[in-house]
Amino acid sequence: MSSESLFVGLMTGTSLDGVDAVLASVSPAGTRMLAHYSTDLPSTLRADLKRLCRPGDNEIDRAGACHRGLGEHYADVVAALLDEAGVPAGAVTAIGCHGQTVRHRPGDAGFSLQLGCPDTLAVRTGLPVISNFRNKDMVLGGQGAPLAPRFHEHAFGDPSERRVILNLGGIANVSLLDKGNLIGGFDTGPANTLLDQWHQRHRGGAYDPQGDWAAAGKVLPTLLESLLGDPYFHRPPPKSTGREYFHQDWLAPHLDAAMAPQDVQATLAELTARTVAQALNGFPADRLLVCGGGVHNRDLLKRLTRACGLPAGSTEEAGVAPEWVEAAAFAWLAWAFWERVPGNAPQVTGASRPAVLGHLSLP
């Protein structure tokens, strides 16, 4: 094993709200976060990527343009990150780039497709790029997701506590750490994706940052019961999902015209809290640590605390800012590729064996 090395991690999440970049110093002993940079996606690119998350006409040409365009945007983000950190590109070993998922189809002969051209990124930055982290796991019979749990074990495992690391991105996922050991993890269902889409439809703006609109609404018991009946919530792990499953067309059959939009929003927030709590049944957690954009949604955290029976804290308590965690996971996964360390967790994804994840693109 080599000593500490610098890696960049890039993450564009299910919510499609922007790009997070982290500069991290990684070694077998731990990961130190040195700098973080975040920026919105260009509005046209964001709209084009959102359309590609659902089947439509002329997908290949549209995806090709987004693939190159996102690669260019990633290169600009890396340049801004390194400039802000005062670190020359030559000091960085490699970039770990998750890319933007536009289709995730786990199951028999499944696949997962992420856009964001790694060759464009490598040529523009002059750095090696590790990408395509999901498909090796899927070829081995796994879900290809979630991928962050192995990093969560590395960064947040504590021999004295049973911890749940909950990522509230577009989709919610959990990592179960039993006194430092990763014993499971999976996507529990929607987190921000339905909340954001419903807010955009009825209130405008990208999202409701602190959940004030939902907090002032009333949970609709009949609607909540109907939503909770979806088969995904009752399927045993391993399992993973995305915005291609949980979207407005999924929600529509459960609604009627008498439902006030604000009450629907409150019910969607309660759905996230209840499905996370359901996922934790049987795991006697001592601590719930939250990362991802949803950590700022005060209403959602209150609902989680009530539903789970323990306070919903932040990964900041364990030394990593919640906005940094997902990008840091891909810096760590790039390190794992570089050092030939398995990056997947079969107990999470269901893959037949551990495997080194990713493809290398050279400048």
Contacts in CASP RR format, 6 or more apart in sequence:
PFRMAT RR
TARGET T0000
AUTHOR 0000-0000-0000
METHOD contacts of the structure
MODEL  1
MSSESLFVGLMTGTSLDGVDAVLASVSPAGTRMLAHYSTDLPSTLRADLK
RLCRPGDNEIDRAGACHRGLGEHYADVVAALLDEAGVPAGAVTAIGCHGQ
TVRHRPGDAGFSLQLGCPDTLAVRTGLPVISNFRNKDMVLGGQGAPLAPR
FHEHAFGDPSERRVILNLGGIANVSLLDKGNLIGGFDTGPANTLLDQWHQ
RHRGGAYDPQGDWAAAGKVLPTLLESLLGDPYFHRPPPKSTGREYFHQDW
LAPHLDAAMAPQDVQATLAELTARTVAQALNGFPADRLLVCGGGVHNRDL
LKRLTRACGLPAGSTEEAGVAPEWVEAAAFAWLAWAFWERVPGNAPQVTG
ASRPAVLGHLSLP
1 27 0 8 1.000
1 28 0 8 1.000
1 339 0 8 1.000
2 27 0 8 1.000
2 339 0 8 1.000
3 27 0 8 1.000
4 25 0 8 1.000
4 26 0 8 1.000
4 27 0 8 1.000
4 32 0 8 1.000
5 25 0 8 1.000
5 26 0 8 1.000
5 27 0 8 1.000
5 93 0 8 1.000
5 335 0 8 1.000
5 338 0 8 1.000
6 23 0 8 1.000
6 24 0 8 1.000
6 25 0 8 1.000
6 26 0 8 1.000
6 34 0 8 1.000
6 87 0 8 1.000
6 91 0 8 1.000
6 92 0 8 1.000
6 93 0 8 1.000
7 23 0 8 1.000
7 24 0 8 1.000
7 26 0 8 1.000
7 92 0 8 1.000
7 93 0 8 1.000
7 94 0 8 1.000
7 95 0 8 1.000
7 96 0 8 1.000
7 331 0 8 1.000
7 332 0 8 1.000
7 334 0 8 1.000
7 335 0 8 1.000
7 338 0 8 1.000
8 21 0 8 1.000
8 22 0 8 1.000
8 23 0 8 1.000
8 24 0 8 1.000
8 78 0 8 1.000
8 81 0 8 1.000
8 82 0 8 1.000
8 92 0 8 1.000
8 94 0 8 1.000
8 95 0 8 1.000
8 96 0 8 1.000
8 127 0 8 1.000
8 331 0 8 1.000
8 334 0 8 1.000
9 21 0 8 1.000
9 22 0 8 1.000
9 23 0 8 1.000
9 24 0 8 1.000
9 95 0 8 1.000
9 96 0 8 1.000
9 97 0 8 1.000
9 327 0 8 1.000
9 328 0 8 1.000
9 330 0 8 1.000
9 331 0 8 1.000
9 334 0 8 1.000
10 19 0 8 1.000
10 20 0 8 1.000
10 21 0 8 1.000
10 74 0 8 1.000
10 77 0 8 1.000
10 78 0 8 1.000
10 95 0 8 1.000
10 96 0 8 1.000
10 97 0 8 1.000
10 98 0 8 1.000
10 99 0 8 1.000
10 327 0 8 1.000
10 330 0 8 1.000
11 19 0 8 1.000
11 20 0 8 1.000
11 21 0 8 1.000
11 98 0 8 1.000
11 99 0 8 1.000
11 326 0 8 1.000
11 327 0 8 1.000
11 329 0 8 1.000
11 330 0 8 1.000
12 18 0 8 1.000
12 19 0 8 1.000
12 20 0 8 1.000
12 41 0 8 1.000
12 70 0 8 1.000
12 98 0 8 1.000
12 99 0 8 1.000
12 100 0 8 1.000
13 98 0 8 1.000
13 100 0 8 1.000
13 101 0 8 1.000
13 169 0 8 1.000
13 170 0 8 1.000
13 326 0 8 1.000
14 101 0 8 1.000
14 169 0 8 1.000
14 170 0 8 1.000
14 171 0 8 1.000
14 192 0 8 1.000
14 193 0 8 1.000
14 242 0 8 1.000
14 243 0 8 1.000
15 169 0 8 1.000
15 170 0 8 1.000
15 192 0 8 1.000
15 193 0 8 1.000
15 196 0 8 1.000
15 207 0 8 1.000
15 293 0 8 1.000
16 41 0 8 1.000
16 46 0 8 1.000
16 49 0 8 1.000
16 50 0 8 1.000
16 53 0 8 1.000
16 100 0 8 1.000
17 40 0 8 1.000
17 41 0 8 1.000
17 196 0 8 1.000
17 206 0 8 1.000
17 207 0 8 1.000
18 38 0 8 1.000
18 39 0 8 1.000
18 40 0 8 1.000
18 41 0 8 1.000
18 46 0 8 1.000
19 38 0 8 1.000
19 39 0 8 1.000
19 41 0 8 1.000
19 73 0 8 1.000
19 74 0 8 1.000
19 77 0 8 1.000
20 36 0 8 1.000
20 37 0 8 1.000
20 38 0 8 1.000
20 323 0 8 1.000
20 324 0 8 1.000
20 326 0 8 1.000
20 327 0 8 1.000
21 36 0 8 1.000
21 37 0 8 1.000
21 38 0 8 1.000
21 77 0 8 1.000
21 78 0 8 1.000
21 80 0 8 1.000
21 81 0 8 1.000
21 327 0 8 1.000
22 33 0 8 1.000
22 35 0 8 1.000
22 36 0 8 1.000
22 81 0 8 1.000
22 324 0 8 1.000
22 327 0 8 1.000
22 328 0 8 1.000
22 331 0 8 1.000
23 33 0 8 1.000
23 34 0 8 1.000
23 35 0 8 1.000
23 36 0 8 1.000
23 81 0 8 1.000
23 82 0 8 1.000
23 85 0 8 1.000
23 87 0 8 1.000
23 92 0 8 1.000
23 331 0 8 1.000
24 31 0 8 1.000
24 32 0 8 1.000
24 33 0 8 1.000
24 34 0 8 1.000
24 328 0 8 1.000
24 331 0 8 1.000
24 332 0 8 1.000
25 31 0 8 1.000
25 32 0 8 1.000
25 34 0 8 1.000
26 32 0 8 1.000
26 331 0 8 1.000
26 332 0 8 1.000
26 335 0 8 1.000
28 339 0 8 1.000
30 154 0 8 1.000
30 155 0 8 1.000
31 151 0 8 1.000
31 154 0 8 1.000
31 155 0 8 1.000
31 328 0 8 1.000
31 331 0 8 1.000
31 332 0 8 1.000
31 335 0 8 1.000
33 320 0 8 1.000
33 321 0 8 1.000
33 324 0 8 1.000
33 328 0 8 1.000
34 85 0 8 1.000
34 87 0 8 1.000
35 81 0 8 1.000
35 84 0 8 1.000
35 85 0 8 1.000
35 87 0 8 1.000
36 81 0 8 1.000
36 321 0 8 1.000
36 323 0 8 1.000
36 324 0 8 1.000
36 327 0 8 1.000
37 77 0 8 1.000
37 80 0 8 1.000
37 81 0 8 1.000
37 84 0 8 1.000
38 323 0 8 1.000
39 77 0 8 1.000
39 80 0 8 1.000
40 46 0 8 1.000
41 49 0 8 1.000
41 73 0 8 1.000
42 73 0 8 1.000
45 66 0 8 1.000
45 69 0 8 1.000
45 70 0 8 1.000
45 73 0 8 1.000
48 62 0 8 1.000
48 65 0 8 1.000
48 66 0 8 1.000
49 66 0 8 1.000
49 70 0 8 1.000
49 100 0 8 1.000
49 102 0 8 1.000
49 115 0 8 1.000
51 62 0 8 1.000
52 59 0 8 1.000
52 62 0 8 1.000
52 63 0 8 1.000
52 66 0 8 1.000
52 102 0 8 1.000
52 103 0 8 1.000
52 115 0 8 1.000
53 102 0 8 1.000
53 103 0 8 1.000
53 243 0 8 1.000
53 244 0 8 1.000
53 247 0 8 1.000
54 244 0 8 1.000
54 247 0 8 1.000
63 102 0 8 1.000
63 115 0 8 1.000
64 115 0 8 1.000
66 100 0 8 1.000
66 102 0 8 1.000
66 115 0 8 1.000
66 116 0 8 1.000
67 115 0 8 1.000
67 116 0 8 1.000
67 117 0 8 1.000
68 116 0 8 1.000
68 117 0 8 1.000
68 120 0 8 1.000
69 116 0 8 1.000
69 117 0 8 1.000
69 120 0 8 1.000
70 99 0 8 1.000
70 100 0 8 1.000
70 115 0 8 1.000
70 116 0 8 1.000
70 117 0 8 1.000
71 116 0 8 1.000
71 117 0 8 1.000
71 118 0 8 1.000
71 120 0 8 1.000
71 121 0 8 1.000
71 124 0 8 1.000
72 120 0 8 1.000
72 124 0 8 1.000
74 97 0 8 1.000
74 99 0 8 1.000
74 116 0 8 1.000
74 120 0 8 1.000
74 121 0 8 1.000
75 120 0 8 1.000
75 121 0 8 1.000
75 124 0 8 1.000
75 125 0 8 1.000
78 89 0 8 1.000
78 95 0 8 1.000
78 121 0 8 1.000
78 125 0 8 1.000
78 127 0 8 1.000
79 125 0 8 1.000
82 88 0 8 1.000
82 89 0 8 1.000
82 92 0 8 1.000
89 125 0 8 1.000
89 126 0 8 1.000
89 127 0 8 1.000
90 127 0 8 1.000
92 127 0 8 1.000
93 128 0 8 1.000
93 334 0 8 1.000
93 335 0 8 1.000
93 338 0 8 1.000
94 127 0 8 1.000
94 128 0 8 1.000
94 129 0 8 1.000
94 130 0 8 1.000
94 334 0 8 1.000
94 337 0 8 1.000
94 338 0 8 1.000
95 121 0 8 1.000
95 122 0 8 1.000
95 125 0 8 1.000
95 127 0 8 1.000
95 128 0 8 1.000
95 129 0 8 1.000
95 130 0 8 1.000
95 334 0 8 1.000
96 129 0 8 1.000
96 130 0 8 1.000
96 131 0 8 1.000
96 330 0 8 1.000
96 331 0 8 1.000
96 333 0 8 1.000
96 334 0 8 1.000
97 116 0 8 1.000
97 118 0 8 1.000
97 121 0 8 1.000
97 129 0 8 1.000
97 130 0 8 1.000
97 131 0 8 1.000
97 330 0 8 1.000
98 114 0 8 1.000
98 131 0 8 1.000
98 133 0 8 1.000
98 147 0 8 1.000
98 330 0 8 1.000
99 114 0 8 1.000
99 115 0 8 1.000
99 116 0 8 1.000
99 131 0 8 1.000
100 114 0 8 1.000
100 115 0 8 1.000
100 116 0 8 1.000
101 112 0 8 1.000
101 113 0 8 1.000
101 114 0 8 1.000
101 242 0 8 1.000
102 113 0 8 1.000
102 114 0 8 1.000
102 115 0 8 1.000
103 111 0 8 1.000
103 112 0 8 1.000
103 113 0 8 1.000
103 244 0 8 1.000
104 112 0 8 1.000
104 113 0 8 1.000
104 134 0 8 1.000
104 145 0 8 1.000
104 240 0 8 1.000
104 241 0 8 1.000
104 242 0 8 1.000
104 244 0 8 1.000
105 111 0 8 1.000
105 112 0 8 1.000
106 112 0 8 1.000
106 138 0 8 1.000
106 142 0 8 1.000
106 143 0 8 1.000
106 144 0 8 1.000
106 145 0 8 1.000
106 239 0 8 1.000
106 240 0 8 1.000
107 138 0 8 1.000
107 141 0 8 1.000
107 142 0 8 1.000
107 143 0 8 1.000
110 138 0 8 1.000
111 135 0 8 1.000
111 138 0 8 1.000
112 134 0 8 1.000
112 135 0 8 1.000
112 138 0 8 1.000
112 144 0 8 1.000
112 145 0 8 1.000
114 131 0 8 1.000
114 132 0 8 1.000
114 134 0 8 1.000
116 131 0 8 1.000
118 129 0 8 1.000
118 130 0 8 1.000
118 131 0 8 1.000
118 132 0 8 1.000
118 359 0 8 1.000
118 361 0 8 1.000
119 129 0 8 1.000
119 361 0 8 1.000
121 129 0 8 1.000
121 361 0 8 1.000
122 128 0 8 1.000
122 129 0 8 1.000
122 361 0 8 1.000
122 362 0 8 1.000
122 363 0 8 1.000
123 363 0 8 1.000
125 363 0 8 1.000
126 363 0 8 1.000
127 363 0 8 1.000
128 360 0 8 1.000
128 361 0 8 1.000
128 362 0 8 1.000
128 363 0 8 1.000
129 360 0 8 1.000
129 361 0 8 1.000
130 333 0 8 1.000
130 334 0 8 1.000
130 337 0 8 1.000
130 338 0 8 1.000
130 358 0 8 1.000
130 359 0 8 1.000
130 360 0 8 1.000
130 361 0 8 1.000
131 358 0 8 1.000
131 359 0 8 1.000
131 361 0 8 1.000
132 358 0 8 1.000
132 359 0 8 1.000
133 147 0 8 1.000
133 330 0 8 1.000
133 333 0 8 1.000
133 357 0 8 1.000
133 358 0 8 1.000
134 144 0 8 1.000
134 145 0 8 1.000
134 147 0 8 1.000
134 357 0 8 1.000
135 144 0 8 1.000
136 344 0 8 1.000
136 355 0 8 1.000
136 356 0 8 1.000
136 357 0 8 1.000
136 358 0 8 1.000
137 143 0 8 1.000
137 144 0 8 1.000
137 147 0 8 1.000
137 344 0 8 1.000
137 349 0 8 1.000
137 351 0 8 1.000
137 355 0 8 1.000
137 357 0 8 1.000
138 144 0 8 1.000
138 351 0 8 1.000
140 344 0 8 1.000
140 351 0 8 1.000
140 352 0 8 1.000
140 353 0 8 1.000
140 355 0 8 1.000
141 349 0 8 1.000
141 350 0 8 1.000
141 351 0 8 1.000
141 352 0 8 1.000
142 238 0 8 1.000
142 344 0 8 1.000
142 346 0 8 1.000
142 349 0 8 1.000
142 350 0 8 1.000
142 351 0 8 1.000
142 352 0 8 1.000
143 186 0 8 1.000
143 238 0 8 1.000
143 239 0 8 1.000
143 240 0 8 1.000
143 348 0 8 1.000
143 349 0 8 1.000
143 350 0 8 1.000
144 240 0 8 1.000
144 344 0 8 1.000
144 349 0 8 1.000
144 351 0 8 1.000
145 173 0 8 1.000
145 187 0 8 1.000
145 240 0 8 1.000
145 349 0 8 1.000
146 167 0 8 1.000
146 173 0 8 1.000
146 175 0 8 1.000
146 185 0 8 1.000
146 186 0 8 1.000
146 187 0 8 1.000
146 240 0 8 1.000
146 348 0 8 1.000
146 349 0 8 1.000
147 329 0 8 1.000
147 333 0 8 1.000
147 343 0 8 1.000
147 344 0 8 1.000
147 357 0 8 1.000
148 165 0 8 1.000
148 167 0 8 1.000
148 173 0 8 1.000
148 175 0 8 1.000
148 325 0 8 1.000
148 326 0 8 1.000
148 329 0 8 1.000
149 165 0 8 1.000
149 175 0 8 1.000
149 182 0 8 1.000
149 184 0 8 1.000
149 185 0 8 1.000
149 345 0 8 1.000
149 348 0 8 1.000
150 182 0 8 1.000
150 332 0 8 1.000
150 333 0 8 1.000
150 336 0 8 1.000
150 342 0 8 1.000
150 343 0 8 1.000
150 344 0 8 1.000
150 345 0 8 1.000
150 348 0 8 1.000
151 328 0 8 1.000
151 329 0 8 1.000
151 332 0 8 1.000
151 333 0 8 1.000
152 165 0 8 1.000
152 175 0 8 1.000
152 177 0 8 1.000
152 182 0 8 1.000
152 325 0 8 1.000
152 329 0 8 1.000
153 175 0 8 1.000
153 177 0 8 1.000
153 180 0 8 1.000
153 181 0 8 1.000
153 182 0 8 1.000
153 345 0 8 1.000
154 332 0 8 1.000
155 318 0 8 1.000
155 320 0 8 1.000
155 325 0 8 1.000
155 328 0 8 1.000
155 332 0 8 1.000
156 163 0 8 1.000
156 165 0 8 1.000
156 175 0 8 1.000
156 177 0 8 1.000
156 289 0 8 1.000
156 315 0 8 1.000
156 318 0 8 1.000
156 320 0 8 1.000
157 163 0 8 1.000
157 177 0 8 1.000
157 180 0 8 1.000
157 181 0 8 1.000
158 177 0 8 1.000
158 179 0 8 1.000
158 180 0 8 1.000
158 318 0 8 1.000
159 179 0 8 1.000
159 180 0 8 1.000
160 179 0 8 1.000
161 177 0 8 1.000
161 179 0 8 1.000
161 180 0 8 1.000
161 286 0 8 1.000
161 287 0 8 1.000
162 176 0 8 1.000
162 177 0 8 1.000
162 178 0 8 1.000
162 179 0 8 1.000
162 283 0 8 1.000
162 284 0 8 1.000
162 285 0 8 1.000
162 286 0 8 1.000
162 287 0 8 1.000
163 177 0 8 1.000
163 180 0 8 1.000
163 285 0 8 1.000
163 286 0 8 1.000
163 287 0 8 1.000
163 288 0 8 1.000
163 289 0 8 1.000
164 174 0 8 1.000
164 175 0 8 1.000
164 176 0 8 1.000
164 177 0 8 1.000
164 280 0 8 1.000
164 283 0 8 1.000
164 285 0 8 1.000
164 287 0 8 1.000
164 288 0 8 1.000
164 289 0 8 1.000
165 174 0 8 1.000
165 175 0 8 1.000
165 177 0 8 1.000
165 289 0 8 1.000
165 291 0 8 1.000
165 315 0 8 1.000
165 325 0 8 1.000
166 172 0 8 1.000
166 173 0 8 1.000
166 174 0 8 1.000
166 276 0 8 1.000
166 288 0 8 1.000
166 289 0 8 1.000
166 290 0 8 1.000
166 291 0 8 1.000
166 304 0 8 1.000
166 312 0 8 1.000
167 173 0 8 1.000
167 174 0 8 1.000
167 191 0 8 1.000
167 290 0 8 1.000
167 291 0 8 1.000
167 292 0 8 1.000
167 325 0 8 1.000
167 326 0 8 1.000
168 191 0 8 1.000
168 192 0 8 1.000
168 272 0 8 1.000
168 290 0 8 1.000
168 291 0 8 1.000
168 292 0 8 1.000
168 293 0 8 1.000
168 294 0 8 1.000
168 295 0 8 1.000
168 297 0 8 1.000
168 300 0 8 1.000
169 191 0 8 1.000
169 192 0 8 1.000
169 193 0 8 1.000
169 292 0 8 1.000
169 293 0 8 1.000
169 294 0 8 1.000
170 190 0 8 1.000
170 191 0 8 1.000
170 192 0 8 1.000
170 193 0 8 1.000
170 196 0 8 1.000
170 242 0 8 1.000
170 243 0 8 1.000
171 187 0 8 1.000
171 189 0 8 1.000
171 190 0 8 1.000
171 191 0 8 1.000
171 193 0 8 1.000
171 241 0 8 1.000
171 242 0 8 1.000
171 243 0 8 1.000
171 246 0 8 1.000
172 187 0 8 1.000
172 188 0 8 1.000
172 189 0 8 1.000
172 190 0 8 1.000
172 191 0 8 1.000
172 272 0 8 1.000
172 275 0 8 1.000
172 276 0 8 1.000
173 185 0 8 1.000
173 186 0 8 1.000
173 187 0 8 1.000
173 188 0 8 1.000
173 240 0 8 1.000
174 185 0 8 1.000
174 186 0 8 1.000
174 188 0 8 1.000
174 276 0 8 1.000
174 279 0 8 1.000
174 280 0 8 1.000
175 182 0 8 1.000
175 184 0 8 1.000
175 185 0 8 1.000
175 348 0 8 1.000
176 182 0 8 1.000
176 183 0 8 1.000
176 184 0 8 1.000
176 185 0 8 1.000
176 280 0 8 1.000
176 283 0 8 1.000
176 285 0 8 1.000
177 183 0 8 1.000
178 283 0 8 1.000
182 345 0 8 1.000
182 347 0 8 1.000
182 348 0 8 1.000
183 347 0 8 1.000
184 237 0 8 1.000
184 345 0 8 1.000
184 347 0 8 1.000
184 348 0 8 1.000
185 237 0 8 1.000
185 238 0 8 1.000
185 345 0 8 1.000
185 347 0 8 1.000
185 348 0 8 1.000
186 237 0 8 1.000
186 238 0 8 1.000
186 239 0 8 1.000
186 240 0 8 1.000
186 279 0 8 1.000
186 348 0 8 1.000
187 239 0 8 1.000
187 240 0 8 1.000
187 241 0 8 1.000
187 242 0 8 1.000
188 233 0 8 1.000
188 275 0 8 1.000
188 276 0 8 1.000
188 278 0 8 1.000
188 279 0 8 1.000
189 232 0 8 1.000
189 233 0 8 1.000
189 241 0 8 1.000
189 246 0 8 1.000
189 272 0 8 1.000
189 275 0 8 1.000
190 246 0 8 1.000
190 268 0 8 1.000
190 271 0 8 1.000
190 272 0 8 1.000
190 275 0 8 1.000
191 272 0 8 1.000
191 294 0 8 1.000
191 300 0 8 1.000
192 207 0 8 1.000
192 293 0 8 1.000
192 294 0 8 1.000
192 297 0 8 1.000
193 242 0 8 1.000
193 243 0 8 1.000
193 246 0 8 1.000
193 247 0 8 1.000
194 246 0 8 1.000
194 247 0 8 1.000
194 248 0 8 1.000
194 251 0 8 1.000
194 268 0 8 1.000
194 271 0 8 1.000
195 207 0 8 1.000
195 208 0 8 1.000
195 211 0 8 1.000
195 214 0 8 1.000
195 265 0 8 1.000
195 268 0 8 1.000
195 269 0 8 1.000
195 272 0 8 1.000
195 297 0 8 1.000
195 300 0 8 1.000
196 206 0 8 1.000
196 207 0 8 1.000
197 247 0 8 1.000
197 248 0 8 1.000
198 248 0 8 1.000
198 251 0 8 1.000
198 261 0 8 1.000
198 264 0 8 1.000
198 265 0 8 1.000
198 268 0 8 1.000
199 205 0 8 1.000
199 207 0 8 1.000
199 208 0 8 1.000
199 213 0 8 1.000
199 265 0 8 1.000
200 206 0 8 1.000
200 207 0 8 1.000
201 248 0 8 1.000
201 261 0 8 1.000
202 261 0 8 1.000
202 265 0 8 1.000
203 213 0 8 1.000
208 214 0 8 1.000
208 265 0 8 1.000
208 297 0 8 1.000
209 296 0 8 1.000
209 297 0 8 1.000
210 296 0 8 1.000
210 297 0 8 1.000
210 298 0 8 1.000
210 299 0 8 1.000
211 269 0 8 1.000
211 297 0 8 1.000
211 298 0 8 1.000
211 299 0 8 1.000
211 300 0 8 1.000
212 299 0 8 1.000
213 262 0 8 1.000
213 265 0 8 1.000
214 262 0 8 1.000
214 265 0 8 1.000
214 266 0 8 1.000
214 268 0 8 1.000
214 269 0 8 1.000
214 299 0 8 1.000
214 300 0 8 1.000
215 266 0 8 1.000
215 298 0 8 1.000
215 299 0 8 1.000
215 302 0 8 1.000
216 262 0 8 1.000
216 266 0 8 1.000
217 260 0 8 1.000
217 262 0 8 1.000
217 263 0 8 1.000
217 265 0 8 1.000
217 266 0 8 1.000
218 263 0 8 1.000
218 266 0 8 1.000
219 263 0 8 1.000
219 266 0 8 1.000
219 267 0 8 1.000
219 270 0 8 1.000
220 259 0 8 1.000
220 263 0 8 1.000
220 264 0 8 1.000
220 266 0 8 1.000
220 267 0 8 1.000
223 254 0 8 1.000
223 255 0 8 1.000
223 259 0 8 1.000
223 264 0 8 1.000
223 267 0 8 1.000
224 267 0 8 1.000
224 270 0 8 1.000
224 271 0 8 1.000
224 274 0 8 1.000
226 254 0 8 1.000
227 251 0 8 1.000
227 254 0 8 1.000
227 267 0 8 1.000
227 268 0 8 1.000
227 271 0 8 1.000
228 271 0 8 1.000
228 274 0 8 1.000
228 275 0 8 1.000
230 250 0 8 1.000
232 239 0 8 1.000
232 241 0 8 1.000
232 245 0 8 1.000
233 275 0 8 1.000
233 278 0 8 1.000
237 348 0 8 1.000
238 348 0 8 1.000
238 349 0 8 1.000
238 350 0 8 1.000
240 349 0 8 1.000
251 268 0 8 1.000
255 264 0 8 1.000
269 297 0 8 1.000
269 299 0 8 1.000
269 300 0 8 1.000
269 303 0 8 1.000
270 303 0 8 1.000
270 307 0 8 1.000
272 300 0 8 1.000
272 303 0 8 1.000
272 304 0 8 1.000
273 300 0 8 1.000
273 303 0 8 1.000
273 304 0 8 1.000
273 306 0 8 1.000
273 307 0 8 1.000
273 308 0 8 1.000
274 307 0 8 1.000
276 304 0 8 1.000
276 307 0 8 1.000
276 308 0 8 1.000
277 304 0 8 1.000
277 307 0 8 1.000
277 308 0 8 1.000
277 309 0 8 1.000
280 308 0 8 1.000
285 308 0 8 1.000
285 310 0 8 1.000
286 310 0 8 1.000
287 310 0 8 1.000
287 313 0 8 1.000
287 317 0 8 1.000
288 304 0 8 1.000
288 308 0 8 1.000
288 310 0 8 1.000
288 311 0 8 1.000
288 312 0 8 1.000
288 313 0 8 1.000
289 313 0 8 1.000
289 314 0 8 1.000
289 315 0 8 1.000
289 317 0 8 1.000
289 318 0 8 1.000
290 301 0 8 1.000
290 304 0 8 1.000
290 312 0 8 1.000
290 313 0 8 1.000
290 314 0 8 1.000
290 315 0 8 1.000
290 322 0 8 1.000
291 314 0 8 1.000
291 315 0 8 1.000
291 320 0 8 1.000
291 322 0 8 1.000
291 323 0 8 1.000
291 325 0 8 1.000
291 326 0 8 1.000
292 322 0 8 1.000
292 323 0 8 1.000
292 325 0 8 1.000
292 326 0 8 1.000
293 322 0 8 1.000
293 323 0 8 1.000
294 300 0 8 1.000
294 301 0 8 1.000
295 301 0 8 1.000
295 314 0 8 1.000
295 315 0 8 1.000
295 322 0 8 1.000
295 323 0 8 1.000
301 312 0 8 1.000
301 313 0 8 1.000
302 312 0 8 1.000
304 312 0 8 1.000
305 311 0 8 1.000
305 312 0 8 1.000
314 322 0 8 1.000
315 321 0 8 1.000
315 322 0 8 1.000
315 325 0 8 1.000
316 322 0 8 1.000
320 328 0 8 1.000
333 343 0 8 1.000
333 357 0 8 1.000
333 358 0 8 1.000
335 341 0 8 1.000
336 342 0 8 1.000
336 343 0 8 1.000
336 356 0 8 1.000
336 357 0 8 1.000
337 343 0 8 1.000
337 356 0 8 1.000
337 357 0 8 1.000
337 358 0 8 1.000
337 360 0 8 1.000
340 356 0 8 1.000
341 356 0 8 1.000
342 354 0 8 1.000
342 355 0 8 1.000
342 356 0 8 1.000
342 357 0 8 1.000
343 354 0 8 1.000
343 355 0 8 1.000
343 356 0 8 1.000
343 357 0 8 1.000
344 351 0 8 1.000
344 354 0 8 1.000
344 355 0 8 1.000
344 357 0 8 1.000
345 354 0 8 1.000
346 352 0 8 1.000
346 353 0 8 1.000
346 354 0 8 1.000
END
